Amino acid sequence: MYKNFNQKKQKDKDIIITVKRLGINGEGIGYYRKKIIFIPGALPSEVVVAKIIKEYPRYIDAELVRIKEKSPDRVAFPNNVDPAIGGLELAHLAYPKQLEFKRDNVLEALEKYHPRGYNKYKVKKTIPSPEEWHYRNKAQYQIEQNHGQISLGLFAPNSHQLFDLPEMPTQNKDTQETERKIKNLVEKMHIKIADPYRHFDGLKTIVVRQAHATREIQVTLITVGHSIKNLEQMAQEIMQLPNVVSVYQNETDWRNPQVWGNKTTKLAGKNQITDEILGKKFALSPRAFFQLNPVQTITLYSRALKFLDLTPEETLIDAYSGVGTLGILAADQVKQVIGIETIPEAVADANHNVELNHIKNANYIQGSVEKILPELANNGVPIDALIVDPPRTGLAKSLIKTLLKVKPKTFVYISCNPSTLAQDLVLLSEAYNVRLIENVDMLPQTPRCECVVKLTLR
């Protein structure tokens, strides 16, 4: 009882902390009473006043109250945006220091997990994004209504607090303006908005994606339930907005923890929008993955293709292939490309993109990489080169076992999570040497980065 009372009183007290470093999510890290303390918004070398939010057995969560001694690397946070929203975790840190932080994240992950020979890996400096702001070509905003007031924007991390976002400084102008105009249409046409507390059906999320090359905009209205009054009429109104060429409805339900549901229906316009990378065209359906920073995507894929070092006699496996970007870009350098992807719409897009670019030596298959790759190997398909671009969870252990058995001689791993990358390298380094790791900053102002890793068979 006495201990709990003291802890409760301690939470109400401001404390002074010297920040030592940044955590993997961009939060300031210090120490208080022999415990690590996390303070979002604080920077290394700063002396700050913080308030304890919650204390755990091994660490403390705190919030920044004020800065007593400011870091020389601190820059002004963007105006008209609440720092509590996600997606701007490093916006108060000078951009060159953001790039250093992202490289350090990779080095720290390697140090933590110790893949074979890790201390000899060549980890190059992070390649900066040509655009530090307004680079995102996709906005995925949640919509809510409270006491008659509609909010459209993003949730604060780890909370249900929705921030209305008239402006988001990393979002490009067209997607931002389209989101706000759709909000006006929702209000004007009295579109029912989903209620997460009473589990009433309605509009839940508005997704706006723009193709960089053509400026075409695709809108997806994610709803809980199917029959939403006036939704199809609103789709026709949305089609009148600048650059909008298609409107879709995606259906989910309250039991689904993901934003997207499994059923997608076109309400108006074209089937896909079309973008372009390195002279190749790519048609995109609503659920198909495509990088969010189109200008920097050229750098990312160019580095990956260079690391592959392909030859005309080789078969390239494009794993987690999405809409076929990497495989299609590499098709003229190899004998054949086989792509593997789980999302049916993405596979359809990939095969459509093969036809769109008049490619004769590429084919995309629906299924899990863990299942399809062994089948290809057992059927005598030569797996000479492999490129993987998995989700943040990294490679499945079953897939790594297959790779160690099949042993493609050329192997490039694109990772968006240094921690899972380092863990995967522990197993992969049993058979492969890590020749080079290069960071490409796809998401400035955030802690996230893409790593391109070149592995060669030992």
MOFEN-V466361 format. One line per field, one symbol per residue. ss: DSSP state (H for helix, E for strand, - for the rest). psi: psi as a letter, one per 20 degrees, with the letter a starting at -180 (. if undefined). burial: I if it has 16 or more other ideal C-beta (glycine too) atoms within 10 Angstrom, else O. A space follows every 50 residues. Layout:
ss = ???
psi = ???
burial = ???
This chain:
ss = -HHHHHHHHHH--EEEEE--EE-----EEEEE--EEEEEE------EEEE EEEEE---EEEEEEEEEEE----E----------E-------E-HHHHHH HHHHHHHHHHHHH----HHH--EEEEE--------E-EEEEEEEEE--EE EEEEEE-----EEE------E-HHHHHHHHHHHHHHHH----E-E----E -EEEEEEEEE------EEEEEEEE------HHHHHHHH-----EEEEEEE EE----------EEEEEEE---EEEEE--EEEEE--------EHHHHHHH HHHHHHHH------EEEEE-----HHHHHHHHH--EEEEEE--HHHHHHH HHHHHH-----EEEEE--HHHHHHHHHH------EEEE--------HHHH HHHHHH---EEEEEE--HHHHHHHHHHH---EEEEEEEEE---------E EEEEEEE-
psi = ggghgghghhhipqqpppphaqrhjjqqpapoljqpppnpiqqqiqpqpq ppgpprhirpprqpgrpgoqqijprpqqqjppiirrikhjijpqghhggg ghghggghgghgilqpjhijqoorqppqphohqkipjppnqqpqpplipp pocqqqpkrjopppnhqoiiqqgghghgghhhghhgghjlpppqoihjlq qapgqopppppggijqppppopqorgnopjghhhhhghiiqpipiqpqpp pariioiqgqaipppphqbqhrqprppliqqopprgippqqinhgihggg hggghghhlqqiiqpppnqlicjjggghhihjirgqpoqpqhoghhgggg hhhgghjlpikqqppprqhhggghggghjjppngqpppmrrhiapqhhgg gghhggmphpppopqjohghghghhgghihiqpohqpppoohmqjriqqp ppppqqp.
burial = OOOOOOOOOOOOOOIOIOIOOIIIOIIIIIOIOOOOIIIIIIIIIIOIII OIOOIOOOOIIIOIOOIOOOIOIIOOOIOOIOOIIOIIIIIIIOIOIIII IIIIIIIIIIOOIOIIOIOOIOIOOIIIIOOOIOIIIIIIIIIIIOOOOO IIIIIOOOOOOIIIIOOIIIIIOIIIIIIOIIIOIIOOOOIIIIIOOOOO IIIIIIIIIIIIOOOIIIIIIIIIIOOIOOIOOIIOIIOOIOIIIIIIII IIOOOOOOOIIOOIOIIIIOOIIIIOIOOIOIIIIIIIIIIIIIOIIIII IOIIIOIIOIOOOIIIIIIIIIIIIIIIIIIOIIOIIIIIIOIOIIIIII IIIIOIIOIOOIOIIIOOIIOIIIOIIOOOOOIIIIIIIIOOOIIOOOII OIIOOIOIOIIIIIIIIIIIIIIIIOIIIOIIOIOIIIIIIIIIIIIIII IIIIIOOO
